[in-house]
Amino acid sequence: MKLPISPMLAQPAATPTGDHYPPDMLRDDHAFELKWDGYRMIAVREGRRVTLYSRPGRVITADWPEIAAAIPDGVVIDGEVIMVRDGKSSFQALQNAKRMRPEARAEGLRYVAFDLLAEHGTSIERWPLRDRREALAGYLPDNPIITFSHAIADGRDAWGQVLAHGLEGIIAKPLHSRYVQGNRGIWLKHKRNVVQMFEVIGWTSGDGHRKGAFGALVLGERINGKLRYAGKCGTGFDARTVQDVLAQLLERHTTKPEVDPGQVAVISQHLGSRTLVWCRTGLKAKVEFNDWSDDRIVRMGSFKGLESTHG
C-alpha cells in the first residue's frame, strides 16, 4: 500500500426533521456510526516503526506519542483523534491538548478506530466494510486510549442518541462498500444543526435590497487564544435587524483588523471581490449552522442574535 493515503470522506446529507428521515437512514444494510469532533488520522505500524498521518498526509507521530505506542503491529487503521469532555468530543479541548504533556491529557485523549485498510502489508480496501470492521475489532488492544467505533444498526436509533446526548451527528456507511481513497459520496454525513457564538471581526458591503448596509457578517473563532477566520453569515436577518446590527457595527468600525496578517490573507481569498470592512471585537453573533467545511469554515450559517461583550 502506497503511503500516505487519501482518506475516504463522507458527503454531507440531509438532517432528519421530526419523524422524517432521509432514505439511507431507513436501510438495514448500513452501519451508522456516531460522528466525532476531532482530527482524522491514519495510523500505520510495521514492527517497531509507527507513523501517524494527518488527513492531508503530514506526519504527526510526534504530536501523539501515547497513541503511537498503542497501535497494534501490522496494521493500517483509519480513525479520529478526539478529546472527551463531559461525555462528548470537544474540538477546543483537543486543540488545547496538543500543547499538553501526555500525562496531563491522558484522561480524555482517545483514538477512535473505525476502519482497517491493510494487515501485515496486504491491502484489504476491496473487502466489504462489514469484513474490514470485523477484522479491525480483532486487532485493537486492551488499551483505553484506542477505542472501536461501534456501529448502530438502525439509523433512527443512532439519530436518537445524537439528540439525547447533544452529539454532532452520524455517518451512514453501506456494509458492502469498499474503501475508496478520496471518495466523497458513498458514505453520508447527517449532522445536527449547531448553534455557536462567534466573534464579529468585520462585514461585507451589501447590494440589492441590502445596499447601504451589510451583506454578511465576517466571523471569527478563538482557538488557543488566537482569533481565526470561521466564515461568514448573511442570512437570518429581517429589515429591522439589519439596521440594528449595522448601527452596532458602525460604532466599532476600524481600519485595522484584529486578526493576524496570515488570517487577513485567508479572509481576502475566501471573500474574493467582496468589499470587506473591519470592526473591533466586542460583538458576538449567535449563528446556527449545518456543518464545518474541511478547513473549519461555517457552512449554511443563519443569524440568530447579537450580543455585546464590551457593554
C-alpha positions as a LaTeX table, in Angstrom:
\begin{tabular}{lrrr}
\hline
Residue & $x$ (\AA) & $y$ (\AA) & $z$ (\AA) \\
\hline
Met1 & 0.00 & 0.00 & 0.00 \\
Lys2 & 1.34 & 3.40 & $-1.01$ \\
Leu3 & 1.54 & 5.86 & 1.87 \\
Pro4 & 0.29 & 8.34 & 2.83 \\
Ile5 & $-3.21$ & 7.52 & 1.70 \\
Ser6 & $-6.06$ & 9.88 & 0.86 \\
Pro7 & $-8.80$ & 9.09 & 3.40 \\
Met8 & $-12.29$ & 8.16 & 2.25 \\
Leu9 & $-14.67$ & 11.03 & 3.06 \\
Ala10 & $-18.36$ & 11.47 & 3.86 \\
Gln11 & $-20.75$ & 13.54 & 1.77 \\
Pro12 & $-22.94$ & 15.99 & 3.72 \\
Ala13 & $-26.56$ & 14.83 & 3.59 \\
Ala14 & $-29.98$ & 15.92 & 4.83 \\
Thr15 & $-30.68$ & 16.44 & 8.52 \\
Pro16 & $-33.72$ & 14.50 & 9.82 \\
Thr17 & $-36.70$ & 16.66 & 10.77 \\
Gly18 & $-39.33$ & 15.37 & 13.15 \\
Asp19 & $-40.33$ & 11.87 & 12.05 \\
His20 & $-38.97$ & 12.37 & 8.53 \\
Tyr21 & $-35.70$ & 10.55 & 7.90 \\
Pro22 & $-33.53$ & 10.53 & 4.77 \\
Pro23 & $-33.85$ & 7.22 & 2.83 \\
Asp24 & $-30.38$ & 5.93 & 3.69 \\
Met25 & $-31.17$ & 6.14 & 7.42 \\
Leu26 & $-34.02$ & 3.65 & 6.96 \\
Arg27 & $-31.91$ & 0.96 & 5.29 \\
Asp28 & $-30.90$ & $-2.24$ & 7.05 \\
Asp29 & $-27.70$ & $-2.75$ & 5.01 \\
His30 & $-25.88$ & 0.23 & 6.51 \\
Ala31 & $-23.75$ & 0.79 & 9.59 \\
Phe32 & $-24.43$ & 4.02 & 11.48 \\
Glu33 & $-21.52$ & 5.44 & 13.44 \\
Leu34 & $-21.51$ & 8.48 & 15.69 \\
Lys35 & $-19.63$ & 11.46 & 14.28 \\
Trp36 & $-16.75$ & 12.81 & 16.35 \\
Asp37 & $-15.38$ & 16.36 & 16.52 \\
Gly38 & $-11.66$ & 15.77 & 16.18 \\
Tyr39 & $-8.78$ & 15.20 & 13.76 \\
Arg40 & $-8.81$ & 12.48 & 11.13 \\
Met41 & $-5.71$ & 10.29 & 11.45 \\
Ile42 & $-4.25$ & 7.27 & 9.66 \\
Ala43 & $-2.12$ & 5.01 & 11.89 \\
Val44 & 0.48 & 2.63 & 10.43 \\
Arg45 & 2.64 & 0.14 & 12.32 \\
Glu46 & 5.25 & $-2.21$ & 10.89 \\
Gly47 & 7.25 & $-3.81$ & 13.69 \\
Arg48 & 8.68 & $-1.02$ & 15.82 \\
Arg49 & 8.06 & 1.63 & 13.19 \\
Val50 & 4.88 & 3.62 & 13.80 \\
Thr51 & 3.74 & 6.52 & 11.64 \\
Leu52 & 0.69 & 8.69 & 12.25 \\
Tyr53 & $-0.58$ & 10.75 & 9.32 \\
Ser54 & $-2.92$ & 13.73 & 9.34 \\
Arg55 & $-5.70$ & 13.87 & 6.79 \\
Pro56 & $-3.56$ & 15.88 & 4.29 \\
Gly57 & $-0.74$ & 13.35 & 4.71 \\
Arg58 & 1.55 & 15.18 & 7.13 \\
Val59 & 3.46 & 13.02 & 9.62 \\
Ile60 & 2.20 & 13.85 & 13.13 \\
Thr61 & 3.62 & 10.93 & 15.14 \\
Ala62 & 5.49 & 13.26 & 17.48 \\
Asp63 & 2.26 & 15.07 & 18.40 \\
Trp64 & 0.59 & 11.97 & 19.83 \\
Pro65 & 3.27 & 9.58 & 21.17 \\
Glu66 & 0.87 & 7.82 & 23.54 \\
Ile67 & $-1.40$ & 6.87 & 20.64 \\
Ala68 & 1.57 & 5.74 & 18.54 \\
Ala69 & 2.69 & 3.44 & 21.36 \\
Ala70 & $-0.71$ & 1.73 & 21.47 \\
Ile71 & $-1.11$ & 0.96 & 17.74 \\
Pro72 & $-1.09$ & $-2.82$ & 17.13 \\
Asp73 & 1.52 & $-4.34$ & 14.84 \\
Gly74 & 0.98 & $-4.97$ & 11.12 \\
Val75 & $-2.00$ & $-2.68$ & 10.50 \\
Val76 & $-3.12$ & 0.47 & 8.71 \\
Ile77 & $-6.02$ & 2.00 & 10.64 \\
Asp78 & $-8.32$ & 4.90 & 9.78 \\
Gly79 & $-9.76$ & 6.79 & 12.71 \\
Glu80 & $-10.26$ & 10.06 & 14.56 \\
Val81 & $-8.28$ & 11.65 & 17.39 \\
Ile82 & $-10.65$ & 13.18 & 19.93 \\
Met83 & $-10.59$ & 14.73 & 23.38 \\
Val84 & $-13.53$ & 13.79 & 25.58 \\
Arg85 & $-15.05$ & 16.38 & 27.90 \\
Asp86 & $-18.33$ & 15.81 & 29.77 \\
Gly87 & $-19.01$ & 12.67 & 27.75 \\
Lys88 & $-18.62$ & 14.35 & 24.34 \\
Ser89 & $-15.77$ & 15.06 & 21.97 \\
Ser90 & $-14.62$ & 18.68 & 22.14 \\
Phe91 & $-12.60$ & 20.26 & 19.34 \\
Gln92 & $-11.50$ & 23.11 & 21.59 \\
Ala93 & $-10.29$ & 20.64 & 24.23 \\
Leu94 & $-8.38$ & 18.76 & 21.55 \\
Gln95 & $-6.69$ & 21.97 & 20.40 \\
Asn96 & $-5.65$ & 22.63 & 23.97 \\
Ala97 & $-4.46$ & 19.03 & 24.40 \\
Lys98 & $-1.90$ & 19.45 & 21.63 \\
Arg99 & 0.04 & 21.77 & 23.95 \\
Met100 & $-0.16$ & 19.45 & 26.96 \\
Arg101 & 2.26 & 16.79 & 28.09 \\
Pro102 & 0.91 & 13.24 & 27.52 \\
Glu103 & 0.30 & 12.60 & 31.23 \\
Ala104 & $-1.81$ & 15.78 & 31.51 \\
Arg105 & $-4.18$ & 14.76 & 28.71 \\
Ala106 & $-4.37$ & 11.02 & 29.44 \\
Glu107 & $-7.87$ & 11.14 & 30.92 \\
Gly108 & $-9.68$ & 12.39 & 27.81 \\
Leu109 & $-7.49$ & 11.61 & 24.79 \\
Arg110 & $-8.81$ & 8.85 & 22.53 \\
Tyr111 & $-8.12$ & 7.42 & 19.09 \\
Val112 & $-11.47$ & 6.19 & 17.74 \\
Ala113 & $-10.69$ & 3.49 & 15.16 \\
Phe114 & $-13.37$ & 2.88 & 12.53 \\
Asp115 & $-11.70$ & 1.15 & 9.57 \\
Leu116 & $-8.89$ & $-1.27$ & 8.76 \\
Leu117 & $-7.15$ & $-0.72$ & 5.41 \\
Ala118 & $-4.30$ & $-3.22$ & 5.49 \\
Glu119 & $-2.94$ & $-6.05$ & 7.57 \\
His120 & 0.65 & $-7.29$ & 7.50 \\
Gly121 & 1.45 & $-5.45$ & 4.29 \\
Thr122 & $-1.62$ & $-6.54$ & 2.33 \\
Ser123 & $-4.34$ & $-4.05$ & 1.42 \\
Ile124 & $-7.88$ & $-5.07$ & 2.31 \\
Glu125 & $-9.51$ & $-1.94$ & 0.88 \\
Arg126 & $-11.52$ & $-4.08$ & $-1.55$ \\
Trp127 & $-13.09$ & $-6.05$ & 1.29 \\
Pro128 & $-16.65$ & $-5.09$ & 2.27 \\
Leu129 & $-16.88$ & $-2.69$ & 5.20 \\
Arg130 & $-18.56$ & $-5.40$ & 7.27 \\
Asp131 & $-15.47$ & $-7.64$ & 6.99 \\
Arg132 & $-12.97$ & $-4.81$ & 7.49 \\
Arg133 & $-14.69$ & $-3.76$ & 10.71 \\
Glu134 & $-14.75$ & $-7.34$ & 11.99 \\
Ala135 & $-11.03$ & $-7.68$ & 11.31 \\
Leu136 & $-10.33$ & $-4.31$ & 12.98 \\
Ala137 & $-12.10$ & $-5.34$ & 16.18 \\
Gly138 & $-9.78$ & $-8.34$ & 16.44 \\
Tyr139 & $-6.65$ & $-6.19$ & 16.33 \\
Leu140 & $-7.48$ & $-3.50$ & 18.84 \\
Pro141 & $-5.53$ & $-3.78$ & 22.10 \\
Asp142 & $-6.90$ & $-3.74$ & 25.62 \\
Asn143 & $-5.93$ & $-0.10$ & 25.99 \\
Pro144 & $-8.41$ & 2.69 & 26.78 \\
Ile145 & $-6.63$ & 5.18 & 24.54 \\
Ile146 & $-7.76$ & 3.28 & 21.41 \\
Thr147 & $-11.48$ & 2.61 & 21.13 \\
Phe148 & $-13.56$ & 0.87 & 18.49 \\
Ser149 & $-16.21$ & 2.97 & 16.74 \\
His150 & $-19.22$ & 0.80 & 17.42 \\
Ala151 & $-21.93$ & 0.84 & 14.78 \\
Ile152 & $-25.67$ & 1.14 & 15.40 \\
Ala153 & $-27.87$ & $-1.00$ & 13.16 \\
Asp154 & $-30.89$ & 1.33 & 12.98 \\
Gly155 & $-30.38$ & 4.86 & 11.67 \\
Arg156 & $-33.31$ & 6.19 & 13.67 \\
Asp157 & $-31.87$ & 4.80 & 16.89 \\
Ala158 & $-28.50$ & 6.33 & 16.04 \\
Trp159 & $-30.10$ & 9.72 & 15.45 \\
Gly160 & $-31.97$ & 9.38 & 18.72 \\
Gln161 & $-28.62$ & 9.08 & 20.52 \\
Val162 & $-27.41$ & 12.23 & 18.77 \\
Leu163 & $-30.41$ & 14.19 & 20.02 \\
Ala164 & $-30.43$ & 12.67 & 23.51 \\
His165 & $-26.76$ & 13.39 & 24.21 \\
Gly166 & $-26.21$ & 16.55 & 22.17 \\
Leu167 & $-23.78$ & 14.88 & 19.76 \\
Glu168 & $-22.66$ & 16.12 & 16.33 \\
Gly169 & $-24.32$ & 13.60 & 14.05 \\
Ile170 & $-23.88$ & 10.22 & 12.38 \\
Ile171 & $-22.06$ & 8.71 & 9.41 \\
Ala172 & $-24.08$ & 6.23 & 7.31 \\
Lys173 & $-21.92$ & 3.59 & 5.62 \\
Pro174 & $-23.10$ & 0.75 & 3.34 \\
Leu175 & $-21.90$ & $-2.53$ & 4.85 \\
His176 & $-20.96$ & $-3.85$ & 1.40 \\
Ser177 & $-18.87$ & $-0.78$ & 0.47 \\
Arg178 & $-15.18$ & $-0.94$ & $-0.39$ \\
Tyr179 & $-12.71$ & 1.65 & 0.88 \\
Val180 & $-12.22$ & 4.12 & $-1.96$ \\
Gln181 & $-9.46$ & 6.60 & $-1.22$ \\
Gly182 & $-10.53$ & 10.22 & $-1.58$ \\
Asn183 & $-14.12$ & 9.30 & $-2.40$ \\
Arg184 & $-16.88$ & 11.54 & $-1.11$ \\
Gly185 & $-20.31$ & 10.13 & $-1.90$ \\
Ile186 & $-20.53$ & 6.52 & $-0.70$ \\
Trp187 & $-20.56$ & 7.43 & 2.98 \\
Leu188 & $-23.14$ & 10.03 & 4.03 \\
Lys189 & $-22.86$ & 12.50 & 6.90 \\
His190 & $-26.00$ & 13.58 & 8.77 \\
Lys191 & $-25.33$ & 16.40 & 11.21 \\
Arg192 & $-27.43$ & 18.10 & 13.83 \\
Asn193 & $-27.54$ & 21.83 & 13.28 \\
Val194 & $-25.12$ & 23.55 & 15.62 \\
Val195 & $-25.61$ & 26.88 & 17.42 \\
Gln196 & $-22.41$ & 28.68 & 18.40 \\
Met197 & $-21.26$ & 32.15 & 19.36 \\
Phe198 & $-18.67$ & 33.79 & 17.10 \\
Glu199 & $-16.69$ & 37.00 & 17.32 \\
Val200 & $-17.73$ & 39.52 & 14.66 \\
Ile201 & $-14.49$ & 40.72 & 13.07 \\
Gly202 & $-15.97$ & 42.63 & 10.12 \\
Trp203 & $-18.64$ & 42.70 & 7.45 \\
Thr204 & $-19.03$ & 42.70 & 3.70 \\
Ser205 & $-20.81$ & 45.53 & 1.91 \\
Gly206 & $-24.37$ & 44.84 & 0.86 \\
Asp207 & $-26.04$ & 45.06 & $-2.51$ \\
Gly208 & $-29.58$ & 44.77 & $-3.84$ \\
His209 & $-32.07$ & 45.28 & $-1.02$ \\
Arg210 & $-29.10$ & 45.45 & 1.39 \\
Lys211 & $-27.31$ & 48.23 & $-0.47$ \\
Gly212 & $-26.00$ & 50.77 & 2.01 \\
Ala213 & $-25.98$ & 48.20 & 4.79 \\
Phe214 & $-24.03$ & 44.94 & 5.02 \\
Gly215 & $-24.13$ & 41.71 & 3.05 \\
Ala216 & $-22.75$ & 39.31 & 5.63 \\
Leu217 & $-21.02$ & 39.30 & 9.00 \\
Val218 & $-17.44$ & 38.05 & 8.95 \\
Leu219 & $-16.98$ & 35.57 & 11.79 \\
Gly220 & $-14.03$ & 34.70 & 13.99 \\
Glu221 & $-13.41$ & 31.82 & 16.39 \\
Arg222 & $-10.90$ & 31.89 & 19.24 \\
Ile223 & $-8.69$ & 28.81 & 19.35 \\
Asn224 & $-5.83$ & 28.69 & 21.85 \\
Gly225 & $-6.37$ & 32.40 & 22.46 \\
Lys226 & $-5.91$ & 33.35 & 18.81 \\
Leu227 & $-8.66$ & 34.69 & 16.59 \\
Arg228 & $-9.07$ & 32.76 & 13.34 \\
Tyr229 & $-11.47$ & 33.18 & 10.46 \\
Ala230 & $-14.56$ & 30.97 & 10.73 \\
Gly231 & $-16.62$ & 32.05 & 7.70 \\
Lys232 & $-19.45$ & 34.46 & 7.09 \\
Cys233 & $-23.17$ & 34.69 & 7.80 \\
Gly234 & $-25.56$ & 36.61 & 5.56 \\
Thr235 & $-28.97$ & 35.03 & 6.22 \\
Gly236 & $-31.43$ & 35.19 & 9.10 \\
Phe237 & $-31.80$ & 38.98 & 9.14 \\
Asp238 & $-35.04$ & 40.89 & 8.65 \\
Ala239 & $-35.07$ & 44.59 & 7.67 \\
Arg240 & $-35.19$ & 45.86 & 11.25 \\
Thr241 & $-32.44$ & 43.52 & 12.42 \\
Val242 & $-30.20$ & 44.66 & 9.56 \\
Gln243 & $-30.45$ & 48.27 & 10.72 \\
Asp244 & $-29.96$ & 47.40 & 14.39 \\
Val245 & $-26.88$ & 45.29 & 13.66 \\
Leu246 & $-25.48$ & 47.85 & 11.22 \\
Ala247 & $-25.64$ & 50.58 & 13.89 \\
Gln248 & $-23.57$ & 48.44 & 16.26 \\
Leu249 & $-21.09$ & 47.55 & 13.53 \\
Leu250 & $-20.55$ & 51.19 & 12.60 \\
Glu251 & $-19.78$ & 52.04 & 16.23 \\
Arg252 & $-16.90$ & 49.56 & 16.08 \\
His253 & $-15.63$ & 50.35 & 12.60 \\
Thr254 & $-11.84$ & 50.30 & 12.31 \\
Thr255 & $-9.27$ & 50.20 & 9.54 \\
Lys256 & $-7.03$ & 47.83 & 11.49 \\
Pro257 & $-8.11$ & 44.16 & 11.60 \\
Glu258 & $-7.82$ & 42.30 & 14.91 \\
Val259 & $-6.60$ & 39.11 & 13.25 \\
Asp260 & $-3.00$ & 38.45 & 12.25 \\
Pro261 & $-1.78$ & 39.04 & 8.67 \\
Gly262 & $-1.98$ & 35.35 & 7.80 \\
Gln263 & $-5.67$ & 35.30 & 8.65 \\
Val264 & $-6.26$ & 38.53 & 6.71 \\
Ala265 & $-4.90$ & 36.76 & 3.63 \\
Val266 & $-7.18$ & 33.75 & 4.23 \\
Ile267 & $-10.22$ & 36.00 & 4.61 \\
Ser268 & $-9.40$ & 38.01 & 1.48 \\
Gln269 & $-9.01$ & 34.83 & $-0.54$ \\
His270 & $-12.27$ & 33.37 & 0.75 \\
Leu271 & $-14.33$ & 36.53 & 0.20 \\
Gly272 & $-12.91$ & 37.24 & $-3.24$ \\
Ser273 & $-14.06$ & 40.54 & $-4.76$ \\
Arg274 & $-16.48$ & 41.42 & $-1.95$ \\
Thr275 & $-15.70$ & 44.70 & $-0.18$ \\
Leu276 & $-14.58$ & 43.98 & 3.38 \\
Val277 & $-14.95$ & 46.36 & 6.34 \\
Trp278 & $-13.25$ & 45.60 & 9.66 \\
Cys279 & $-14.61$ & 46.17 & 13.14 \\
Arg280 & $-13.19$ & 45.98 & 16.64 \\
Thr281 & $-14.05$ & 42.87 & 18.59 \\
Gly282 & $-16.73$ & 43.16 & 21.22 \\
Leu283 & $-19.75$ & 41.84 & 19.33 \\
Lys284 & $-20.66$ & 38.19 & 19.33 \\
Ala285 & $-23.07$ & 36.67 & 16.84 \\
Lys286 & $-25.14$ & 33.62 & 17.63 \\
Val287 & $-25.15$ & 31.52 & 14.46 \\
Glu288 & $-26.97$ & 28.30 & 13.65 \\
Phe289 & $-25.20$ & 26.27 & 11.00 \\
Asn290 & $-25.28$ & 22.86 & 9.40 \\
Asp291 & $-21.65$ & 21.83 & 9.33 \\
Trp292 & $-17.99$ & 22.77 & 9.27 \\
Ser293 & $-16.13$ & 22.63 & 5.96 \\
Asp294 & $-12.88$ & 20.66 & 5.71 \\
Asp295 & $-10.90$ & 23.78 & 6.65 \\
Arg296 & $-13.29$ & 24.58 & 9.53 \\
Ile297 & $-15.42$ & 27.21 & 7.85 \\
Val298 & $-19.10$ & 27.56 & 8.80 \\
Arg299 & $-21.49$ & 26.05 & 6.26 \\
Met300 & $-25.02$ & 27.36 & 5.76 \\
Gly301 & $-24.92$ & 29.77 & 8.70 \\
Ser302 & $-28.07$ & 31.63 & 9.80 \\
Phe303 & $-28.02$ & 34.59 & 12.19 \\
Lys304 & $-29.88$ & 34.12 & 15.49 \\
Gly305 & $-28.82$ & 37.10 & 17.59 \\
Leu306 & $-26.12$ & 39.52 & 18.62 \\
Glu307 & $-24.65$ & 40.40 & 21.98 \\
Ser308 & $-22.05$ & 42.89 & 23.11 \\
Thr309 & $-19.23$ & 41.76 & 25.37 \\
His310 & $-17.96$ & 45.29 & 25.99 \\
Gly311 & $-21.18$ & 46.93 & 27.06 \\
\hline
\end{tabular}
